Amino acid sequence: MKKIVLVILYLFVINTSLVADEKENLKVNFLNKIDEVIFVVKDKTIDKEERNSKIIDLLTPMFDFELMAKLSLGKKWKVLDRSSQDKFVNLYVKRMKQSYSSKLDAYSNEKVEVKSILQPKSTRIYLNTDLLSSDDKLDIVYKFHKPKNKPKGKEDWLIYDVEILGVSILKTDRAQFNEFLKTKSLNDLMDELSKQI
């Protein structure tokens, strides 16, 4: 009986250690990526367009844009055929990248500090961070999930939502899309997204 208990304890310790290592690896990888982005932002030898393109290339492997697009539509996602789903994802991704690129223009030596790492489920990790500037602090939570099948060219853990001061980007998109779709069609929504890009 003692042997069984010892084996169970050993397996528990090993499993806990692996989870801790995974969270630490995620944190280190995230901060390294942020450092790479800041390095590009500070590079005055490249123009704005090239800068934004490089940063998007750096960040894309960390994001699950397809899942974000799917979750932003909720049940209406299933109404779309495969071709329309692909079109919506493409528009959603372009919109996200454009939004992120526009925010880079406001960068002024902010730093990212990881406050804590939560793992509510084995396939979910929340990275609680502060974006620190000289006179302010912005609370940002990056929500990661671990897909069963890792998409080609992507990280093991992928961001599927970001909360800024408690406001979820994903929930905000879903609320805006739902409101739009009360009076208009999914095709109208895609036309509207095309205009915004």
MINU-338348 format. One line per 8 residues: number of its first residue (from 0); their letters; for each residue x, y, z of N, C-alpha, C. Coordinates in steps of 0.02 Angstrom, whole numbers, plus 50000, padded with zeros to 5 digits. Example, Ala and Ser with C-alpha at 12.3 -4.5 7.8 and 13.67 -1.06 7.14 Angstrom:
BEGIN
0 = AS = 50660:49716:50390:50615:49775:50390:50660:49835:50390  50642:49888:50354:50684:49947:50357:50645:50002:50394
//
This chain:
BEGIN
0 = MKKIVLVI = 50042:49940:50000:50000:50000:50000:50044:50063:50000  50097:50062:50042:50142:50120:50045:50174:50134:49977  50191:50079:49941:50223:50086:49876:50176:50121:49827  50112:50101:49829:50062:50131:49784:50056:50206:49799  50053:50224:49863:50047:50294:49883:50109:50333:49860  50168:50303:49869:50230:50336:49848:50232:50347:49772  50209:50297:49734:50206:50303:49661:50159:50359:49641  50100:50362:49673:50051:50414:49658:50080:50483:49674
8 = LYLFVINT = 50113:50489:49732:50144:50552:49751:50199:50572:49702  50238:50523:49681:50292:50536:49634:50264:50562:49568  50211:50529:49543:50181:50550:49480:50150:50620:49486  50121:50634:49545:50091:50700:49556:50145:50754:49554  50201:50741:49588:50257:50789:49590:50285:50801:49521  50294:50746:49483:50320:50751:49415:50272:50792:49372  50207:50777:49376:50157:50812:49337:50155:50886:49355  50158:50902:49420:50157:50971:49442:50219:51008:49416
16 = SLVADEKE = 50275:50974:49417:50338:51003:49392:50333:51019:49318  50303:50972:49279:50296:50982:49207:50251:51042:49192  50196:51048:49231:50150:51104:49222:50186:51170:49237  50225:51171:49292:50262:51231:49311:50312:51249:49256  50347:51199:49230:50395:51212:49176:50361:51239:49114  50302:51212:49099:50265:51234:49039:50244:51307:49046  50221:51325:49105:50200:51394:49117:50260:51441:49113  50317:51420:49142:50377:51461:49141:50402:51469:49069
24 = NLKVNFLN = 50400:51415:49031:50422:51418:48961:50378:51466:48921  50313:51463:48935:50266:51508:48901:50282:51581:48918  50295:51594:48981:50312:51662:49004:50376:51687:48970  50428:51645:48971:50493:51664:48941:50485:51676:48866  50449:51632:48832:50438:51639:48760:50400:51703:48744  50349:51718:48784:50309:51778:48775:50352:51841:48783  50392:51843:48837:50433:51902:48850:50487:51910:48797  50514:51855:48773:50564:51858:48719:50533:51887:48656
32 = KIDEVIFV = 50471:51866:48642:50436:51891:48583:50423:51967:48590  50404:51988:48650:50392:52059:48662:50457:52099:48651  50513:52071:48675:50578:52104:48665:50594:52111:48591  50579:52059:48553:50591:52061:48480:50549:52116:48447  50487:52120:48469:50441:52171:48442:50466:52241:48458  50487:52252:48521:50512:52318:48542:50575:52336:48503  50617:52287:48491:50678:52299:48452:50660:52326:48382  50610:52295:48351:50588:52317:48284:50557:52387:48288
40 = VKDKTIDK = 50516:52399:48339:50483:52464:48347:50535:52520:48353  50589:52505:48387:50640:52557:48399:50688:52566:48340  50684:52522:48291:50729:52525:48234:50708:52583:48188  50747:52636:48188:50730:52696:48149:50753:52691:48076  50786:52635:48059:50811:52628:47990:50758:52601:47943  50701:52579:47969:50649:52551:47926:50587:52595:47930  50548:52596:47875:50488:52638:47874:50431:52603:47910  50377:52639:47919:50319:52615:47957:50290:52551:47928
48 = EERNSKII = 50284:52547:47862:50254:52489:47831:50296:52426:47842  50361:52433:47834:50406:52376:47844:50407:52355:47917  50406:52405:47961:50405:52392:48033:50344:52351:48052  50286:52374:48030:50223:52340:48047:50222:52269:48019  50248:52261:47958:50249:52195:47927:50293:52147:47967  50351:52171:47989:50396:52129:48029:50364:52109:48095  50330:52156:48127:50299:52142:48192:50242:52093:48185  50202:52101:48133:50147:52054:48121:50175:51984:48109
56 = DLLTPMFD = 50231:51980:48072:50263:51914:48060:50287:51883:48125  50311:51924:48171:50334:51900:48236:50277:51875:48279  50221:51910:48277:50165:51895:48323:50117:51842:48297  50111:51835:48231:50062:51789:48202:50067:51717:48228  50128:51689:48237:50132:51621:48263:50104:51612:48334  50093:51668:48370:50068:51664:48439:49992:51667:48443  49959:51686:48388:49887:51697:48390:49848:51644:48352  49791:51624:48380:49745:51578:48345:49688:51620:48316
64 = FELMAKLS = 49703:51652:48260:49654:51697:48229:49591:51661:48207  49599:51599:48183:49540:51562:48161:49492:51549:48218  49518:51530:48276:49475:51519:48334:49443:51584:48356  49482:51638:48355:49455:51703:48374:49397:51724:48328  49407:51714:48264:49355:51731:48215:49292:51689:48228  49303:51625:48239:49247:51579:48251:49209:51598:48314  49245:51611:48369:49213:51629:48432:49178:51697:48428  49204:51742:48387:49174:51808:48382:49105:51806:48349
72 = LGKKWKVL = 49093:51754:48309:49027:51747:48276:48979:51703:48316  49006:51664:48363:48963:51620:48402:48928:51568:48359  48864:51558:48371:48825:51507:48335:48819:51521:48261  48825:51584:48242:48818:51602:48171:48876:51575:48129  48931:51556:48161:48987:51527:48125:48966:51465:48086  48923:51424:48116:48902:51361:48085:48857:51372:48024  48828:51431:48019:48784:51447:47963:48825:51456:47899  48887:51477:47906:48930:51490:47848:48956:51426:47818
80 = DRSSQDKF = 48960:51423:47751:48993:51366:47719:49068:51376:47724  49107:51326:47705:49179:51327:47715:49212:51387:47680  49189:51402:47620:49217:51458:47582:49205:51525:47618  49144:51533:47645:49127:51594:47681:49164:51599:47747  49174:51541:47779:49213:51539:47841:49284:51563:47828  49314:51538:47774:49382:51558:47756:49385:51633:47742  49335:51658:47707:49333:51729:47690:49327:51771:47754  49284:51749:47801:49275:51786:47863:49339:51787:47904
88 = VNLYVKRM = 49372:51728:47909:49435:51724:47946:49486:51771:47916  49492:51772:47851:49539:51815:47816:49526:51889:47832  49463:51908:47830:49444:51978:47846:49458:51994:47919  49442:51947:47963:49452:51957:48035:49526:51965:48051  49567:51923:48020:49639:51926:48031:49667:51993:48007  49647:52015:47948:49671:52079:47921:49650:52137:47968  49589:52133:47993:49564:52184:48038:49604:52186:48103  49619:52126:48131:49659:52122:48192:49729:52150:48182
96 = KQSYSSKL = 49760:52131:48126:49828:52154:48112:49830:52229:48102  49779:52255:48068:49775:52327:48056:49767:52365:48122  49725:52337:48165:49713:52368:48230:49777:52369:48272  49813:52313:48271:49876:52309:48310:49928:52357:48282  49932:52360:48216:49981:52404:48183:49969:52478:48202  49905:52497:48205:49889:52567:48220:49909:52585:48291  49906:52536:48337:49925:52548:48407:50000:52556:48415  50039:52530:48369:50112:52535:48374:50136:52607:48368
104 = DAYSNEKV = 50097:52648:48334:50116:52718:48324:50117:52756:48390  50080:52730:48440:50075:52764:48504:50129:52739:48553  50172:52693:48531:50223:52665:48576:50273:52719:48599  50286:52719:48665:50336:52767:48691:50372:52737:48751  50412:52687:48737:50455:52654:48788:50418:52619:48844  50358:52593:48831:50324:52553:48880:50360:52486:48890  50350:52457:48949:50379:52391:48963:50324:52344:48986  50334:52279:48974:50285:52229:48994:50313:52190:49054
112 = EVKSILQP = 50271:52185:49105:50291:52148:49165:50238:52094:49179  50260:52031:49186:50214:51977:49201:50202:51975:49276  50138:51982:49297:50121:51982:49368:50108:51912:49394  50071:51873:49355:50054:51805:49377:50033:51763:49317  50035:51697:49328:50014:51650:49276:49964:51602:49307  49904:51601:49279:49851:51557:49303:49838:51502:49252  49821:51443:49276:49804:51388:49231:49738:51357:49255  49681:51387:49233:49616:51362:49256:49599:51292:49230
120 = KSTRIYLN = 49628:51274:49172:49619:51208:49143:49687:51185:49116  49692:51120:49102:49756:51094:49076:49772:51123:49007  49721:51145:48971:49731:51172:48904:49722:51248:48901  49721:51281:48960:49713:51354:48963:49765:51384:49010  49796:51438:48988:49842:51476:49031:49827:51550:49021  49821:51586:49077:49810:51658:49075:49873:51693:49101  49900:51736:49059:49960:51774:49077:49937:51844:49097  49942:51859:49162:49922:51925:49187:49982:51972:49185
128 = TDLLSSDD = 49975:52026:49147:50032:52072:49138:50012:52144:49152  50063:52185:49161:50055:52258:49164:50095:52288:49107  50065:52335:49072:50102:52374:49023:50120:52439:49058  50185:52447:49071:50209:52502:49113:50237:52559:49070  50212:52619:49083:50241:52678:49052:50268:52722:49108  50295:52779:49091:50325:52822:49142:50275:52848:49193  50212:52853:49173:50162:52881:49219:50097:52841:49224  50097:52780:49198:50035:52742:49199:50049:52667:49198
136 = KLDIVYKF = 49996:52629:49213:50001:52556:49213:49937:52528:49185  49942:52485:49135:49884:52456:49101:49882:52381:49113  49828:52357:49142:49820:52286:49157:49796:52248:49095  49837:52200:49072:49820:52161:49012:49828:52087:49027  49777:52048:49010:49779:51976:49019:49778:51943:48950  49829:51901:48938:49833:51863:48875:49808:51793:48890  49757:51772:48854:49728:51706:48865:49752:51657:48811  49785:51605:48833:49813:51555:48788:49774:51489:48792
144 = HKPKNKPK = 49772:51453:48737:49746:51385:48738:49796:51340:48702  49793:51276:48718:49838:51228:48686:49796:51183:48641  49801:51192:48575:49761:51151:48529:49784:51079:48529  49736:51034:48516:49752:50963:48513:49802:50950:48457  49789:50980:48399:49834:50974:48342:49865:51042:48328  49929:51047:48339:49964:51110:48329:49964:51130:48256  49935:51188:48240:49934:51212:48170:50006:51225:48145  50016:51215:48082:50082:51225:48051:50104:51297:48059
152 = GKEDWLIY = 50166:51306:48080:50194:51373:48086:50172:51411:48148  50139:51375:48195:50114:51408:48256:50150:51382:48318  50143:51420:48373:50172:51399:48436:50129:51343:48467  50156:51312:48520:50118:51259:48555:50057:51289:48591  50067:51348:48621:50013:51383:48655:49995:51445:48614  49930:51455:48603:49908:51511:48560:49860:51558:48596  49869:51622:48583:49825:51673:48612:49758:51671:48574  49703:51666:48613:49637:51667:48582:49594:51726:48607
160 = DVEILGVS = 49621:51763:48657:49586:51822:48680:49634:51865:48721  49620:51930:48722:49659:51977:48761:49610:52021:48799  49621:52028:48864:49580:52072:48905:49621:52134:48924  49595:52192:48909:49628:52254:48926:49585:52291:48977  49612:52299:49038:49574:52329:49093:49508:52292:49103  49510:52226:49098:49451:52185:49110:49403:52179:49051  49419:52212:48996:49375:52210:48937:49404:52162:48885  49366:52111:48869:49387:52060:48822:49379:52083:48750
168 = ILKTDRAQ = 49432:52078:48710:49429:52095:48639:49378:52050:48604  49381:51986:48621:49337:51937:48590:49263:51951:48605  49248:51965:48669:49179:51979:48688:49154:52045:48657  49200:52093:48652:49182:52157:48621:49164:52147:48547  49205:52108:48512:49191:52093:48442:49125:52057:48435  49113:52007:48477:49052:51968:48474:48991:52012:48485  48995:52058:48534:48939:52103:48548:48926:52149:48488  48980:52176:48458:48972:52220:48400:48943:52183:48340
176 = FNEFLKTK = 48967:52122:48328:48942:52083:48272:48869:52063:48282  48852:52042:48343:48783:52023:48358:48736:52082:48348  48757:52140:48370:48716:52200:48361:48706:52215:48287  48760:52210:48248:48757:52222:48176:48710:52172:48142  48715:52109:48163:48676:52055:48131:48603:52053:48150  48583:52096:48196:48512:52100:48214:48471:52127:48156  48502:52169:48115:48466:52200:48060:48496:52185:47991  48556:52155:47991:48590:52142:47927:48615:52070:47924
184 = SLNDLMDE = 48639:52051:47865:48661:51982:47853:48736:51972:47865  48757:51909:47865:48828:51893:47872:48868:51921:47813  48839:51920:47754:48872:51949:47696:48881:52024:47704  48831:52056:47733:48836:52128:47747:48893:52141:47797  48899:52097:47846:48952:52105:47896:49021:52099:47863  49028:52050:47818:49092:52042:47784:49107:52101:47738  49055:52128:47707:49064:52188:47666:49088:52247:47709  49059:52252:47768:49077:52306:47815:49149:52298:47838
192 = LSKQI = 49170:52236:47853:49239:52224:47874:49287:52241:47818  49267:52225:47756:49309:52240:47698:49320:52316:47692  49267:52354:47706:49272:52428:47702:49319:52455:47755  49319:52423:47814:49360:52447:47870:49434:52434:47860  49450:52384:47819:49521:52365:47810:49556:52412:47761
//
